[in-house]
Amino acid sequence: MKVIIVGGVAGGASCAARLRRLDEKAEIMMVERGPYVSYANCGLPYHVGGVIENESSLLVASETLFRERFAVDVRTGCEAIAISPKEKKVKLRSVKTGEVTEHAYDKLVLSPGAASIRPPLPGIDLPGIFQVRTVPDARQIKEWIEARRAGGRPMRAVVVGGGFIGLEMAENLVHLGVGVTLVEMAGQVLPPVDEEFARLVKDRLESHGVRLALGDGVAAFEEAGNGAIDVRTKSGKAHRGDLVILALGVRSDTALAKAAGLQIGERGGIRVDDQMSTSDPDIFAVGDAVEVRDFVTGEWSLVALAGPANRQGRIAADVIAGRNSRFRGTQGTAIVGLFGAAIAWTGVSEKTLKSLGDSDYEKIYIYPSSHAGYYPGARPIAMKVLYRKSDGRLLGAQAFGEDNVDKRISALAVALQMGATIHDLEEAELCYAPQFGSAKDPVNFAGMVAANAMSGDMPLIHWDAAKTGFLLDVREPGELAADPMPRALNIPVGQLRGRLGELPRDHAIHVFCRSGQRAYLAVRILLQHGFEARNISGGMLSYATVDQTVKQSD
Amino acid sequence: MKVIIVGGVAGGASCAARLRRLDEKAEIMMVERGPYVSYANCGLPYHVGGVIENESSLLVASETLFRERFAVDVRTGCEAIAISPKEKKVKLRSVKTGEVTEHAYDKLVLSPGAASIRPPLPGIDLPGIFQVRTVPDARQIKEWIEARRAGGRPMRAVVVGGGFIGLEMAENLVHLGVGVTLVEMAGQVLPPVDEEFARLVKDRLESHGVRLALGDGVAAFEEAGNGAIDVRTKSGKAHRGDLVILALGVRSDTALAKAAGLQIGERGGIRVDDQMSTSDPDIFAVGDAVEVRDFVTGEWSLVALAGPANRQGRIAADVIAGRNSRFRGTQGTAIVGLFGAAIAWTGVSEKTLKSLGDSDYEKIYIYPSSHAGYYPGARPIAMKVLYRKSDGRLLGAQAFGEDNVDKRISALAVALQMGATIHDLEEAELCYAPQFGSAKDPVNFAGMVAANAMSGDMPLIHWDAAKTGFLLDVREPGELAADPMPRALNIPVGQLRGRLGELPRDHAIHVFCRSGQRAYLAVRILLQHGFEARNISGGMLSYATVDQTVKQSD
């Protein structure tokens, strides 16, 4: 059996290694257009920033290793240019010599990845405009900065695009002492997360000196003298940089698949089944180029992440070797570091639910400490958890903070994968010692709050709806001075039982405190005394993010 | 309805707060023998060590808060001395005045906790022998050390007992500059973990200057002049200390329950059902004093942990308020910090399985990095994962390392809770960016290795059985020099296909490398060429721990 694998990074390399392990006799050829196989593209921004010092660290497994250890016929600098599915042949071209050869296959695996989006705007080809997709890309950026830094004058960069790579590049450029402006067409950074969490990210970036220009697309790149570039936006503004990083996302590289007549999906990726098989049963496709099912929504989606790419590569190898492996879809679990903080998420966002017209969900906001408050170093975590209103099933979660955000989202990701409900979160037994967590971990706490809301013990409301109603603030007077909410009646929770006469019986009472815990007790007291009461989820801490978002969109 | 809660720390305090939220009208009395309610006993060792500076930080919720906010009639310094279940009355005695009063209840909740074990050995009451269970205990230890430290001479302490508290106290005393000897009757520290992981803990303690005396019980405490104490062991040795910490574990405080005729379980705890109801339907019991079902084995167990105690308190409150909550048992998830490293575990250990005569399990050892190796700061994690041989269900996991051990065990704890199999671990989508994890996270990696073993693709063997067979070492020559294994034939994996003639066809070949990954490929090559081959799980890294354990027990 001869298997040709097109693309030698995450998905392709995983497929080659797995296939060799399963089938010692298969003839395996792996071709890669670039100079390296199996490199760590997730590390590129950190190599630019100097955190990962040596380029060689990024080369996870070398061509030699694949050849000697895995007996794979590796060809770098080699491009697949055409497939003849009927003849089961693929044409390869040497990038260096242009020489074209034709090779028969029994099974073909496409792992072409996705190319950085490079819009055909005026000036797009000016020197100093870079993308960050390959090792040579990173090398060019480093060399460009080093050459210009020699002069000693402060440097500026414009990062175009506020997704993962854009944010990671912004951080790493700041780390190098380069001033950064980030331009993003959408009204928020990080499209996968909800607006209020994108806002936390924005605040974090700004507090580390990144200038943000949101809601403004790029119109052109213009020479600005001294090798600088003006990034001209649609609104007419110009952002000047000594270099420009294009981080506009990626587009599945489907040219080869399309030309071969393979089915392309509605999102523009190669359509595969859950065994990574394309519309041609002898051709498989994996990685950033394929559409996969969203695990929560069941919708087709494009997910350019290394974890799923690796798993898909393994699955394609399994299937080729006669195993019955299946890809179960992706939750899109991800994390982005942000100057010592991180934002992480798993599952579906609220805006995705809204866009699908799905209203059978509730959300809660909580602001727990990363570990027991009495042990030094605890940091707040802002968490949003989405669950099915009808049955309590976990749908998604987002978290932002400086400490152990990844731990909570990883635990929630496993919970979501296993079909957990909020009641399962209540009962979860995570590692607890005071430096690592709390006896009621944020994951438990999320479950408890959601369960209280679901049982009706603690009716919830959110700031967008709450602020037009009767507001009851149950914080202590000292807290009001620091963080006032003038429209609210203040009755500290400890006094509430004695001051019920001050409250209306003909209106719903919207109760809040700092984070929601005292308001919960207040709501319980009010409900049991016959009032209609709701807890404003996340209290003043939510107001700081959610409500400002609400105000902006007013 | 009048509810009396005996014990005001984790379980009792949780119960009181929850019950008030559910029932505004209940009359709730909470009595606590000690001076404080709801204090953080998990923080006591760190307060002794000065990490948590102020004693007041340990007081999570004050008596006043319970009184004012939760309308709970709190009585500290008040002991329950007798229950009359038929009359539904409880006798309380003031610790200070000795005054006894009798109180009727509708429901009684026992949360008496567990007392530190204090064996009746000669000299046990000498001054300078302390336990670490309450805030006053911690205060006395601090005062004792400060008073003696004044002289400026080096201090020594003997910690008796190698469980959680013993280890945490050892670390904190070292942190204070006190030399520590830890004496433990068993042959290992940390009874809940398997011997090879206890050994990693032992090495960690020793490398930070703690002297360990294992397998030697205490026989007596003797005055040694200058206020020092000799801890005399059964083997006749004497370990001298300026203070002695008793950390011999705890014993459920069941005196009150026993005297009231409540059923006591086989492990010596109060027997309760899954609604925390004792053998008397009007009496509930929660926390360290009760026996609970082990979630994995279904056996009765005693678990003195804050998380389960809090949940049990909530459940008792729910049931008293007419809800149908149930406790699902405990996995015993736990973590102990060890001088910047940590050991954590969840579910069942191998020795528990063995003690139950359960042989339907397999184990794997892996040694992944805490995050992508190419990003600075990655640290190895030693992991052992136990799963059902017959169906792949996760049974338990143990992990040791300096970075993000808690994250992996927390994710595995959720997986175990949800009934995950090793195949679910393969597919888990955890947070990945190079500073946080790997595209194949240690959790995935555990699943993949286990799945390969289970499918027969990679038959496993462990060092205890492997070392008598034919050993094939597939490491590179350079590695052998640093870490030799003389009894093995060395063929680097890259040369294996060309040197198959050197291998026996009449023996099973036991293959190893550094951690098991190259050995996996070698096993695949050998199997496909008709050899009988097995991968020695965890390779040389397992040899360093597992085999030394094996040797010791020879």
Interface residues (C-beta under 8 A of the other chain):
Chain A: A10 R20 R21 L22 D23 E24 K25 A40 C42 G43 Y46 V51 I52 S57 L58 V60 E68 R69 F70 A71 E168 L305 A306 G307 P308 A309 N310 R311 R314 R328 T330 Q331 G332 T333 A334 I335 V336 G337 A342 A344 T346 A372 Y374 Y375 P376 N404 V405 D406 K407 I409 S410 A411 A413 V414 A415 Q417 M418 G419 A420 D424 E426 E427 A428 E429 L430 C431 Y432 A433 P434 Q435 F436 G437 A439 K440 D441 V443 N444 D457 V493 G494 R497 R518 Y520 L521 R524 I525 Q528 H529
Chain B: A10 R20 R21 L22 D23 E24 K25 A40 C42 G43 Y46 V51 I52 S57 L58 V60 E68 R69 F70 A71 E168 L305 A306 G307 P308 A309 N310 R311 R328 T330 Q331 G332 T333 A334 I335 V336 G337 A342 A344 T346 A372 Y374 Y375 P376 N404 V405 D406 K407 I409 S410 A411 A413 V414 A415 Q417 M418 G419 A420 D424 E426 E427 A428 E429 L430 C431 Y432 A433 P434 Q435 F436 G437 A439 K440 D441 V443 N444 M448 D457 V493 G494 R497 R518 Y520 L521 R524 I525 Q528 H529
